[in-house]
Amino acid sequence: MTELVLHNYFRSSTSIRVRAALNLKGLDYLYAAYALLQSEHRAHAYLTLNPQGLVPALQISPEKVLTQSLAIIEYLDEVYPTPRLLPEDALGRARVRALAMIIGCDIHPLNNLRVLQALRKDFAASDGQVTTWFQTWVHEGFAALENRLDHESETGAFCHGDEPGLADICLYAQVLNNQRFNVDMTPFPNISEIFARCESLPAFANAHPARQPDAV
């Protein structure tokens, strides 16, 4: 097998990230869909690919499967270096990783599906309380991200310069996820402008949940 296989879910923000990265690189891939609400990612067949039971996973050969969206994207950037998703200089790479991790490490882990399900199941949280939880952590992370984008000279049309990269991929996926929870984006004009620029590019637009074969 030489073709890439992306095991993912149409609405998963981490899956959106990898789809956008693959599209930016111009890479073809097979789309393997898993219905998370039906726990298909917990089936034995998928757990043999990814013992953590999370999406996405990128199968690059029958024996090799990559997991964790940020690790997958960095792998793609090393193996398929054009266009670059991380800057050539070490300081630039550190900045882009830091911006991406505000979303990937500080916002998303608190707001992913299994956490929201646990809030409902284990703590009897109402839909309103779950929405408030989601919005709270987005606002905390986005406030820091917005501040950096506004004050740091490396910011351009995108998070770092004038071409989209890793941080923009994370930003795009998170803003899409925010829309499901009615997050007010008024306090975040720089993030909103970068999202709009991403959305205008086919590589991002084609990663949108509504354009996936398992969209419901």
Backbone as JSON, one array per atom type, in Angstrom:
{
  "sequence": "MTELVLHNYFRSSTSIRVRAALNLKGLDYLYAAYALLQSEHRAHAYLTLNPQGLVPALQISPEKVLTQSLAIIEYLDEVYPTPRLLPEDALGRARVRALAMIIGCDIHPLNNLRVLQALRKDFAASDGQVTTWFQTWVHEGFAALENRLDHESETGAFCHGDEPGLADICLYAQVLNNQRFNVDMTPFPNISEIFARCESLPAFANAHPARQPDAV",
  "N": [[0.84, -1.2, 0.0], [0.68, 2.09, -0.99], [-0.79, 4.35, -0.89], [-1.99, 7.01, 1.11], [-4.0, 6.68, 4.01], [-6.55, 8.19, 5.66], [-7.86, 7.97, 8.73], [-10.68, 9.09, 10.18], [-13.06, 11.55, 11.43], [-15.79, 13.43, 10.31], [-16.48, 15.83, 11.69], [-14.64, 16.24, 13.64], [-12.29, 18.36, 15.09], [-9.54, 17.94, 15.17], [-9.27, 16.14, 13.11], [-10.03, 17.78, 10.99], [-7.81, 19.45, 10.95], [-5.74, 17.75, 9.96], [-6.78, 17.02, 7.48], [-6.77, 19.55, 6.22], [-4.0, 20.03, 6.17], [-3.07, 17.93, 4.53], [-4.39, 18.66, 2.19], [-3.23, 21.17, 1.66], [-0.67, 20.34, 1.09], [-1.18, 19.07, -1.25], [-1.74, 16.34, -1.36], [-3.08, 13.19, -2.15], [-5.5, 11.04, -0.64], [-7.02, 8.18, 0.92], [-10.22, 8.17, 2.36], [-11.27, 7.26, 5.44], [-14.0, 6.75, 7.37], [-15.27, 7.29, 10.67], [-17.83, 6.95, 12.95], [-18.09, 8.8, 15.63], [-20.02, 9.22, 17.6], [-21.31, 6.84, 17.62], [-19.41, 5.28, 18.67], [-17.55, 4.02, 17.0], [-14.86, 4.33, 16.82], [-13.93, 2.98, 18.92], [-13.98, 0.36, 18.36], [-12.58, -2.95, 17.91], [-11.08, -3.29, 15.56], [-10.27, -0.71, 14.89], [-8.84, 0.0, 17.16], [-6.63, -1.62, 16.93], [-5.17, -0.22, 15.11], [-4.84, 2.3, 16.28], [-4.19, 2.36, 19.46], [-5.01, 4.2, 21.36], [-7.48, 4.96, 20.62], [-8.48, 7.27, 19.39], [-9.33, 9.8, 16.98], [-7.62, 11.86, 14.57], [-6.05, 9.21, 12.63], [-3.27, 8.51, 10.62], [-2.57, 6.37, 8.14], [0.31, 5.26, 6.75], [1.49, 3.14, 5.59], [0.96, -0.44, 5.35], [1.98, -1.28, 7.79], [2.63, 0.98, 9.26], [1.32, 3.49, 11.22], [0.37, 6.73, 11.91], [-0.32, 8.86, 14.68], [-2.02, 11.45, 16.6], [-2.67, 14.68, 15.81], [-0.96, 16.98, 15.54], [1.58, 15.84, 15.49], [1.32, 14.28, 13.21], [1.03, 16.25, 11.25], [3.51, 17.56, 11.42], [5.15, 15.46, 10.59], [4.27, 15.2, 7.91], [5.17, 17.64, 6.99], [7.9, 17.33, 7.07], [8.39, 15.19, 5.34], [7.12, 15.86, 3.01], [8.02, 18.62, 1.94], [7.06, 20.92, 0.65], [4.27, 22.97, 0.14], [5.83, 24.78, 2.85], [4.86, 24.22, 6.22], [5.84, 24.87, 8.6], [8.16, 27.34, 9.71], [11.48, 27.99, 8.32], [13.45, 28.85, 10.09], [14.66, 28.4, 13.46], [13.62, 29.97, 15.58], [11.28, 30.93, 14.42], [9.91, 28.51, 14.01], [9.54, 27.75, 16.67], [7.83, 29.79, 17.55], [5.54, 29.39, 15.93], [4.81, 26.79, 16.66], [4.17, 27.29, 19.34], [1.95, 29.01, 19.12], [0.18, 27.28, 17.83], [-0.06, 25.35, 19.8], [-1.41, 26.65, 21.84], [-3.99, 26.31, 21.06], [-4.04, 23.52, 20.43], [-3.11, 22.24, 22.74], [-4.08, 23.56, 25.0], [-6.72, 24.52, 24.67], [-8.3, 22.65, 23.08], [-8.01, 20.01, 24.39], [-9.6, 20.27, 26.69], [-12.09, 20.58, 25.67], [-12.85, 18.55, 23.99], [-14.75, 15.81, 22.52], [-14.97, 13.56, 24.3], [-14.53, 14.69, 26.81], [-16.65, 16.53, 27.0], [-18.76, 14.73, 26.91], [-18.27, 13.37, 29.3], [-18.76, 15.39, 31.16], [-21.5, 15.61, 30.95], [-22.38, 12.98, 31.55], [-21.06, 12.13, 33.98], [-21.2, 14.28, 35.69], [-23.66, 15.36, 35.45], [-24.13, 17.62, 33.88], [-25.92, 20.22, 32.27], [-27.01, 21.02, 28.89], [-26.65, 23.75, 28.56], [-24.75, 24.32, 30.54], [-22.6, 22.81, 29.6], [-22.08, 24.16, 27.22], [-21.29, 26.65, 28.26], [-18.95, 25.86, 29.6], [-17.39, 25.06, 27.39], [-17.17, 27.52, 25.99], [-15.82, 29.07, 27.9], [-13.16, 28.05, 28.03], [-12.32, 28.37, 25.42], [-12.39, 31.19, 25.2], [-10.45, 31.91, 27.07], [-8.06, 30.83, 25.99], [-8.09, 31.93, 23.39], [-7.95, 34.65, 23.95], [-5.3, 35.01, 24.72], [-4.02, 34.15, 22.37], [-5.01, 36.01, 20.49], [-3.89, 38.35, 21.53], [-1.15, 37.92, 21.11], [-1.05, 37.69, 18.3], [-1.78, 40.26, 17.66], [0.26, 41.89, 18.65], [2.78, 41.0, 17.92], [5.44, 41.19, 15.65], [5.86, 39.26, 13.73], [3.47, 38.34, 12.81], [1.44, 38.18, 9.96], [-0.46, 38.23, 7.03], [-1.35, 35.81, 7.72], [-1.0, 33.66, 10.62], [1.76, 33.56, 10.96], [3.63, 35.33, 9.09], [2.89, 35.56, 5.56], [1.81, 33.3, 4.43], [-0.19, 30.38, 4.84], [0.11, 28.15, 7.66], [1.06, 25.74, 10.16], [-0.03, 26.87, 12.58], [-2.2, 28.31, 11.59], [-3.75, 26.28, 10.54], [-4.59, 24.98, 12.89], [-5.99, 27.09, 14.08], [-8.06, 27.54, 12.2], [-9.53, 25.11, 12.31], [-10.37, 25.16, 14.99], [-11.98, 27.47, 15.15], [-14.08, 26.71, 13.47], [-15.13, 24.64, 15.04], [-15.93, 26.16, 17.22], [-18.19, 27.43, 16.25], [-20.28, 25.69, 16.56], [-20.86, 25.96, 19.17], [-21.66, 28.47, 19.63], [-19.73, 30.54, 20.08], [-18.73, 33.77, 20.82], [-17.11, 35.75, 18.6], [-16.4, 38.36, 18.5], [-14.48, 39.66, 20.26], [-12.1, 38.93, 19.06], [-10.66, 39.99, 16.62], [-8.34, 39.69, 14.95], [-7.95, 36.92, 14.86], [-10.36, 36.24, 13.65], [-10.09, 37.46, 11.14], [-7.93, 36.05, 10.06], [-9.02, 33.51, 10.0], [-11.02, 33.93, 8.05], [-9.43, 34.38, 5.81], [-8.2, 31.88, 5.56], [-10.48, 30.33, 5.08], [-11.13, 31.12, 2.54], [-9.43, 29.78, 0.9], [-9.04, 26.95, -1.21], [-7.85, 24.6, -0.12], [-8.4, 24.67, 2.6], [-11.2, 25.09, 2.6], [-12.07, 22.71, 1.42], [-11.54, 20.97, 3.42], [-13.51, 21.32, 5.2], [-16.07, 20.29, 7.48], [-18.67, 19.93, 6.35], [-18.2, 19.16, 3.76], [-17.38, 16.57, 3.69], [-17.51, 12.98, 3.13], [-18.89, 11.57, 5.12], [-20.49, 13.42, 6.3], [-23.24, 14.54, 8.17]],
  "CA": [[0.0, 0.0, 0.0], [1.43, 3.34, -1.03], [-1.7, 5.47, -0.71], [-2.27, 7.41, 2.48], [-5.37, 6.45, 4.47], [-6.86, 9.03, 6.82], [-8.94, 7.48, 9.58], [-11.11, 10.34, 10.8], [-14.48, 11.86, 11.6], [-15.98, 14.68, 9.57], [-16.64, 17.01, 12.53], [-13.52, 16.32, 14.58], [-11.39, 19.47, 14.74], [-8.21, 17.4, 14.9], [-9.34, 15.58, 11.76], [-10.01, 18.92, 10.08], [-6.41, 19.9, 10.85], [-4.95, 16.88, 9.08], [-7.32, 17.17, 6.12], [-6.26, 20.81, 5.68], [-2.57, 19.86, 5.9], [-2.96, 17.08, 3.34], [-4.83, 19.46, 1.03], [-2.21, 22.19, 1.39], [0.45, 19.64, 0.47], [-1.6, 18.48, -2.51], [-1.62, 14.89, -1.25], [-4.29, 12.39, -2.23], [-5.61, 10.05, 0.44], [-8.29, 7.49, 1.11], [-10.96, 8.71, 3.51], [-11.92, 6.23, 6.25], [-14.86, 7.48, 8.31], [-15.66, 6.65, 11.93], [-18.88, 7.7, 13.63], [-17.7, 8.84, 17.04], [-21.2, 9.12, 18.48], [-21.63, 5.41, 17.69], [-18.22, 4.65, 19.26], [-16.85, 3.18, 16.04], [-13.42, 4.47, 17.07], [-13.6, 2.07, 20.02], [-14.05, -1.02, 17.86], [-11.29, -3.64, 17.96], [-10.32, -3.08, 14.33], [-9.59, 0.59, 14.94], [-7.88, 0.0, 18.27], [-5.38, -2.23, 16.48], [-4.44, 0.83, 14.41], [-4.54, 3.35, 17.25], [-4.63, 1.86, 20.76], [-5.63, 5.26, 22.14], [-8.88, 5.03, 20.22], [-8.85, 8.63, 19.04], [-9.07, 10.21, 15.6], [-7.37, 11.05, 13.39], [-4.84, 8.41, 12.46], [-2.88, 8.5, 9.23], [-1.88, 5.13, 7.8], [1.22, 5.56, 5.65], [1.81, 1.84, 5.02], [0.22, -1.43, 6.13], [2.55, -1.46, 9.13], [2.92, 2.24, 9.93], [0.19, 4.38, 11.44], [0.72, 7.9, 12.7], [-1.41, 9.4, 15.48], [-1.88, 12.81, 17.13], [-2.71, 15.53, 14.63], [0.21, 17.85, 15.39], [2.7, 14.98, 15.09], [1.07, 13.9, 11.82], [1.3, 17.41, 10.38], [4.96, 17.78, 11.36], [5.68, 14.4, 9.72], [3.98, 15.57, 6.53], [6.01, 18.77, 6.61], [9.27, 16.85, 6.88], [8.47, 14.26, 4.21], [6.63, 16.6, 1.84], [8.37, 19.94, 2.47], [6.51, 22.05, -0.11], [4.72, 24.2, 0.8], [6.21, 24.61, 4.25], [3.87, 24.54, 7.25], [6.64, 25.42, 9.7], [9.23, 28.18, 9.16], [12.81, 27.4, 8.22], [14.3, 29.24, 11.22], [14.28, 27.78, 14.73], [12.75, 30.88, 16.34], [9.98, 30.91, 13.77], [9.24, 27.24, 14.31], [9.12, 27.78, 18.07], [6.65, 30.65, 17.66], [4.39, 28.75, 15.3], [4.39, 25.68, 17.53], [3.55, 27.85, 20.54], [0.61, 29.47, 18.75], [-0.63, 26.09, 17.58], [-0.3, 24.62, 21.05], [-2.46, 27.32, 22.61], [-5.22, 25.62, 20.67], [-3.94, 22.06, 20.46], [-2.79, 21.7, 24.07], [-4.75, 24.26, 26.1], [-8.16, 24.65, 24.44], [-8.95, 21.45, 22.58], [-8.15, 18.87, 25.31], [-10.68, 20.5, 27.64], [-13.36, 20.74, 24.96], [-13.12, 17.51, 23.0], [-16.01, 15.09, 22.7], [-15.02, 12.69, 25.48], [-14.66, 15.54, 27.99], [-18.02, 17.04, 27.05], [-19.62, 13.6, 27.28], [-18.07, 13.1, 30.73], [-19.45, 16.43, 31.92], [-22.93, 15.26, 30.97], [-22.63, 11.68, 32.18], [-20.52, 11.97, 35.33], [-21.49, 15.44, 36.54], [-25.04, 15.77, 35.16], [-24.14, 18.97, 33.33], [-26.92, 20.5, 31.26], [-26.46, 21.51, 27.64], [-26.21, 25.12, 28.8], [-23.5, 24.29, 31.31], [-21.55, 22.32, 28.71], [-21.75, 25.27, 26.32], [-20.52, 27.63, 29.04], [-17.62, 25.26, 29.78], [-16.67, 25.15, 26.11], [-16.87, 28.92, 25.7], [-14.85, 29.59, 28.87], [-11.79, 27.68, 27.7], [-11.99, 29.03, 24.16], [-12.11, 32.6, 25.44], [-9.17, 32.05, 27.77], [-6.98, 30.57, 25.05], [-8.13, 32.88, 22.28], [-7.51, 35.97, 24.42], [-3.83, 35.01, 24.64], [-3.66, 34.05, 20.95], [-5.32, 37.3, 19.88], [-2.9, 39.31, 22.0], [0.12, 37.67, 20.42], [-1.21, 38.04, 16.9], [-1.92, 41.71, 17.55], [1.43, 42.64, 19.1], [4.05, 40.45, 17.46], [5.72, 41.63, 14.28], [5.88, 38.13, 12.79], [2.12, 38.15, 12.27], [1.2, 38.8, 8.66], [-1.81, 37.9, 6.59], [-1.67, 34.63, 8.5], [-0.43, 33.72, 11.98], [3.21, 33.78, 10.87], [3.92, 35.69, 7.71], [1.8, 35.73, 4.6], [1.38, 32.01, 3.92], [-0.77, 29.58, 5.93], [0.95, 27.1, 8.2], [0.54, 24.9, 11.25], [-0.88, 27.62, 13.51], [-3.44, 28.65, 10.9], [-4.53, 25.04, 10.46], [-5.24, 24.79, 14.18], [-6.94, 28.2, 14.25], [-9.21, 27.3, 11.33], [-10.33, 24.0, 12.85], [-10.98, 25.54, 16.26], [-13.08, 28.41, 14.9], [-15.2, 25.91, 12.98], [-15.71, 23.96, 16.2], [-16.57, 27.18, 18.04], [-19.49, 27.79, 15.69], [-21.29, 24.77, 17.08], [-21.13, 26.32, 20.56], [-22.03, 29.9, 19.65], [-18.67, 31.35, 20.67], [-18.71, 35.14, 20.33], [-15.78, 36.04, 18.08], [-16.18, 39.82, 18.46], [-13.23, 40.11, 20.89], [-10.94, 38.34, 18.43], [-10.67, 40.41, 15.21], [-7.23, 39.12, 14.19], [-8.27, 35.51, 14.63], [-11.47, 36.19, 12.69], [-9.58, 37.81, 9.82], [-7.11, 34.93, 9.57], [-9.97, 32.44, 9.67], [-11.66, 34.25, 6.78], [-8.45, 34.16, 4.74], [-8.1, 30.43, 5.41], [-11.72, 29.81, 4.51], [-11.18, 31.46, 1.12], [-8.51, 28.91, 0.18], [-9.63, 25.63, -1.44], [-7.29, 23.56, 0.76], [-9.15, 24.72, 3.85], [-12.62, 24.91, 2.33], [-12.32, 21.3, 1.14], [-11.41, 20.22, 4.68], [-14.69, 21.66, 6.01], [-16.9, 19.12, 7.79], [-19.83, 19.75, 5.47], [-17.77, 18.63, 2.47], [-16.85, 15.21, 3.86], [-18.49, 11.97, 2.73], [-19.69, 11.11, 6.24], [-21.2, 14.56, 6.9], [-24.67, 14.29, 8.41]],
  "C": [[0.87, 1.24, 0.0], [0.53, 4.53, -0.76], [-1.93, 5.75, 0.77], [-3.74, 7.13, 2.79], [-5.58, 7.29, 5.72], [-8.08, 8.46, 7.52], [-9.41, 8.67, 10.4], [-12.62, 10.43, 10.89], [-14.71, 13.25, 11.05], [-15.95, 15.92, 10.46], [-15.5, 17.2, 13.53], [-12.56, 17.43, 14.17], [-9.97, 18.98, 14.48], [-8.16, 16.74, 13.53], [-9.33, 16.68, 10.71], [-8.58, 19.39, 9.87], [-5.63, 19.07, 9.83], [-5.47, 16.94, 7.66], [-6.78, 18.45, 5.47], [-4.78, 20.69, 5.32], [-2.35, 19.02, 4.64], [-3.34, 17.86, 2.08], [-3.79, 20.51, 0.67], [-0.99, 21.56, 0.7], [0.1, 19.04, -0.9], [-1.52, 16.97, -2.53], [-2.98, 14.22, -1.34], [-4.31, 11.37, -1.09], [-6.97, 9.38, 0.39], [-8.93, 7.98, 2.4], [-11.68, 7.56, 4.22], [-12.69, 6.91, 7.37], [-15.21, 6.63, 9.53], [-16.7, 7.53, 12.61], [-18.58, 7.69, 15.13], [-18.89, 8.69, 17.98], [-21.7, 7.69, 18.59], [-20.44, 4.59, 18.19], [-17.5, 3.72, 18.3], [-15.33, 3.25, 16.22], [-12.98, 3.61, 18.24], [-13.68, 0.6, 19.61], [-12.64, -1.62, 17.81], [-10.45, -3.33, 16.73], [-9.59, -1.74, 14.36], [-8.55, 0.63, 16.05], [-6.58, -0.71, 17.91], [-4.53, -1.22, 15.71], [-3.96, 1.91, 15.38], [-5.05, 2.92, 18.61], [-5.27, 2.93, 21.65], [-7.1, 5.44, 21.78], [-9.36, 6.42, 19.92], [-8.61, 8.84, 17.55], [-8.41, 11.58, 15.62], [-6.18, 10.12, 13.57], [-4.54, 8.38, 10.97], [-2.04, 7.25, 8.97], [-1.01, 5.39, 6.58], [1.75, 4.29, 4.98], [1.0, 0.81, 5.8], [0.71, -1.56, 7.56], [2.67, -0.16, 9.93], [1.69, 3.13, 9.99], [0.64, 5.51, 12.35], [-0.51, 8.4, 13.44], [-1.02, 10.77, 16.01], [-1.69, 13.81, 15.99], [-1.47, 16.4, 14.46], [1.44, 17.05, 14.97], [2.54, 14.57, 13.62], [1.45, 15.05, 10.89], [2.8, 17.69, 10.3], [5.64, 16.69, 10.51], [5.48, 14.77, 8.25], [4.89, 16.71, 6.08], [7.46, 18.36, 6.38], [9.39, 16.0, 5.61], [8.05, 14.93, 2.9], [6.83, 18.1, 2.13], [7.81, 21.14, 1.72], [4.99, 21.91, -0.22], [4.99, 23.96, 2.28], [5.07, 25.0, 5.17], [4.53, 25.05, 8.52], [7.79, 26.23, 9.09], [10.57, 27.46, 9.13], [13.66, 27.7, 9.44], [13.75, 28.7, 12.53], [13.35, 28.67, 15.55], [11.35, 30.91, 15.74], [9.21, 29.64, 14.06], [8.74, 27.22, 15.74], [7.87, 28.64, 18.24], [5.42, 29.97, 17.1], [3.89, 27.58, 16.15], [3.67, 26.21, 18.77], [2.13, 28.32, 20.25], [-0.32, 28.29, 18.52], [-0.99, 25.37, 18.87], [-1.26, 25.33, 21.99], [-3.8, 26.65, 22.32], [-5.12, 24.12, 20.93], [-3.73, 21.47, 21.83], [-3.6, 22.33, 25.2], [-6.25, 24.4, 25.92], [-8.79, 23.3, 24.12], [-9.06, 20.32, 23.61], [-9.27, 19.03, 26.34], [-12.05, 20.47, 26.99], [-13.64, 19.63, 23.96], [-14.32, 16.67, 23.41], [-16.05, 14.28, 23.99], [-15.12, 13.49, 26.77], [-16.08, 16.07, 28.11], [-19.01, 15.94, 27.41], [-19.49, 13.28, 28.76], [-18.76, 14.14, 31.6], [-20.94, 16.09, 32.04], [-23.19, 14.0, 31.79], [-22.24, 11.64, 33.65], [-20.89, 13.12, 36.26], [-22.86, 16.05, 36.26], [-25.12, 17.2, 34.65], [-25.22, 19.09, 32.26], [-26.24, 20.95, 29.97], [-25.93, 22.93, 27.8], [-24.9, 25.18, 29.56], [-22.34, 23.8, 30.46], [-21.12, 23.42, 27.74], [-20.92, 26.33, 27.04], [-19.1, 27.14, 29.28], [-16.79, 25.43, 28.52], [-16.24, 26.59, 25.85], [-15.81, 29.48, 26.63], [-13.43, 29.29, 28.44], [-11.37, 28.22, 26.34], [-11.6, 30.48, 24.41], [-10.77, 32.78, 26.15], [-8.0, 31.86, 26.8], [-6.93, 31.58, 23.92], [-7.71, 34.28, 22.7], [-5.99, 36.07, 24.33], [-3.37, 34.97, 23.18], [-3.88, 35.38, 20.25], [-4.29, 38.35, 20.26], [-1.58, 39.15, 21.27], [0.03, 38.05, 18.94], [-1.22, 39.55, 16.7], [-0.61, 42.45, 17.8], [2.76, 42.14, 18.54], [4.26, 40.72, 15.98], [5.72, 40.48, 13.27], [4.51, 37.83, 12.19], [2.0, 38.88, 10.95], [-0.24, 38.58, 8.26], [-2.31, 36.66, 7.32], [-0.94, 34.71, 9.84], [1.06, 34.04, 11.97], [3.54, 34.07, 9.42], [2.68, 35.68, 6.85], [1.38, 34.44, 3.91], [0.83, 31.17, 5.07], [0.17, 28.47, 6.37], [0.26, 26.37, 9.33], [-0.4, 25.66, 12.16], [-2.21, 27.97, 12.87], [-4.35, 27.43, 10.76], [-5.28, 24.81, 11.77], [-6.3, 25.85, 14.43], [-8.22, 27.93, 13.44], [-10.13, 26.21, 11.91], [-11.04, 24.39, 14.13], [-12.14, 26.5, 16.05], [-14.29, 27.68, 14.34], [-15.9, 25.21, 14.13], [-16.47, 24.95, 17.08], [-17.99, 27.49, 17.56], [-20.61, 26.91, 16.21], [-21.69, 25.14, 18.5], [-21.33, 27.83, 20.73], [-21.0, 30.78, 20.36], [-18.68, 32.73, 20.01], [-17.29, 35.48, 19.89], [-15.48, 37.53, 18.02], [-14.88, 40.25, 19.11], [-11.96, 39.68, 20.16], [-10.85, 38.71, 16.94], [-9.54, 39.82, 14.38], [-7.47, 37.66, 13.87], [-9.35, 35.39, 13.57], [-10.99, 36.49, 11.28], [-8.75, 36.67, 9.23], [-8.01, 33.76, 9.2], [-10.61, 32.69, 8.3], [-10.7, 34.03, 5.61], [-8.26, 32.66, 4.49], [-9.32, 29.88, 4.67], [-11.82, 30.08, 3.01], [-10.29, 30.57, 0.27], [-9.12, 27.52, -0.01], [-9.12, 24.55, -0.49], [-8.02, 23.52, 2.09], [-10.63, 24.45, 3.61], [-12.96, 23.44, 2.09], [-12.11, 20.4, 2.35], [-12.61, 20.43, 5.58], [-15.54, 20.42, 6.28], [-18.03, 18.87, 6.8], [-19.47, 19.13, 4.13], [-17.24, 17.2, 2.55], [-17.9, 14.17, 3.57], [-19.35, 11.45, 3.88], [-20.46, 12.24, 6.91], [-22.69, 14.23, 7.01], [-25.31, 15.52, 9.03]]
}
